[in-house]
Amino acid sequence: MYSFDPNDVLALSLSDTGRDWLIQRPLQVLGYALLAVVLRYVLHRMIDRFTSRSPGAGRSAAGKPPLLRPLRERAPAGVTTTILNERRNQRARTIGSVLKSAVSVGILVWFVLCALSIVGVNVAPFIASAGIVGVALGFGAQNLVRDFLSGIFMLLEDQYGVGDIVDLGEASGTVETVGLRVTTVRDISGTLWYVRNGEVLRVGNMSQGHAVAVLDLPVSHSADIDVACEVAERTARESIERGEFQEDILEAPQMLGVDAVTSDTVTLRLTIKVRPGRQWAVQRQLHRQILDAFDESGIAAPYPNGRPFGPAPSMST
């Protein structure tokens, strides 16, 4: 006849506990790990699909990465296809990298909390501690957080992009790269500036919409102002009619008249609406042509002797 032995109950209990710790719980952790890997892979593939451009697509909206279609885009008119594509691709890649990082961190935190819960660890103190640590890191890395937040809003609003000519305060020039923390700008002398996004308090973008070529023309007080205005405006119109700026000019030139008067100078102002980024080339060319026209018309330059534009008269010996 079988007799009850307490050691048999203890052995059975240890066997159940060992099965739980050596088989069931590791399998649960492994299942969550596989689920986390699959979920991360699927979400990253979805982000890649939304941030990749359709192959063979043109410059139309259909050629944009799907992620950028609902977002505002301020690409300058007349920009080359290569620069426009680089601008869009870099913007989409940067936003996509942010989304991927957020997804990876979120899934990792979820998996760690689930694994700790499976092994019997109370996760409530960890959640509270994570909140405190996050606040501490936020205060300790305020500049870094500000740079990233400014970069995100800059990308979402498309304040500037690759190929734009911008004025960021201390640095002015052409944007070469746009990142979440730093924007690089190359100025007219070739210097490459690294500008932290959090330090950008205002942005002057000279590559959006249109630009205005402003010509300030100084003449002497002795010059006939009406004739000078007529000569300057006629010269600008004739230059445009010859087709010298056929692709750059958006509107006819406007002679605004006298803009400033000093003790020895009267400044006339003429403006022309042009394509963005072309105002300086138009100004240089028209300044030279109007200078020659003033010289031919005998319009006096702003000098004490009232000498007209052009070479000084020869002195007899």
C-alpha positions, 0 to 999 in steps of 0.5 A: 500500500502506497504511503504519503511522503512529503518529499514527493510534494516538494519535488512536484512543486519544485518541478512546476516552479522550474518549468515556469522559470525555465520554459514558460517565462523564457518563451513569453519573453522570446515571443515578445522579442520576436513581436518587437522585431517584426513590429519594428521591421514592418513600421520601418518599411512603412516609413521607408515607403512613405519617405521614398520617391516614386521611381521615374516620377517627375516634378509634379506632386505625384513625384513627391515622397508620400510623406511630403504631400500633405506638408507645405512646400516652398520650393523656389520657382525655376529651381533645377530638377536636381536641386529640387529632388535633393531638397525633397529627398533630404527633407523626407530622409530627415523626417523619416529618420526621426520617425524611425528613431521614435518607433525604435525607442518606443518598441524597445521601452515596451519590450523591456517593460513587458519582459520585466513584468513577465519575470515578476518585477514591478514596473511602476517604479521604473515608469516613475523613475523614467519620467524623473530621468526624462525631466532631468535630461531635458533640463540638462540638455536644453540646447540639444532639445531646442535644436531638435525641436527647431529642426523638426518644425523647420522641416515640417514648415519647409522654411528653407531647403537645399539650394535656397539662398538664406540669411540666418543672421550671422551666416548668409549664403546657399543652404547645402545640407539640412539636418535636425540639429545643424544646417550648413550654409556656404557663403559667397566667399566659400566659407561653410557655416554650421548653424545650430537650428536652435540658434536661428531666431529669424530666417530671410529666404531669398529663394521663395516666390519672387525677388526684387532687383533694387537699383539705387542711382545717385546723381548730382543736384545739378542733374535734371531729375526728370530726364534722369528718371526717364533715361534710367527707365527707358534703358531698363525697358530697352534691355528687357525688350532685347531679351537679355533677361527673358527668363528672369524678369517677371514684371516691367520695371518701375521708376519710383523716383527720388528715394533719398537726398543728401548734401551732394547726392540725389538717389533715384530708385528703380525696381524690377520683380525677377525670379528668386536668386536672379536679382543680383545679376539683373542689378549688375547688368542694368547698373552698367547699362544705366551708367553708360546711358547717364554718361551719354545723356550728360547727367552729372554724377554726385561729385563736387565738380558736377562731372558727368558719369564717364571718364574725366576730361583730359588735361592740357599740359 
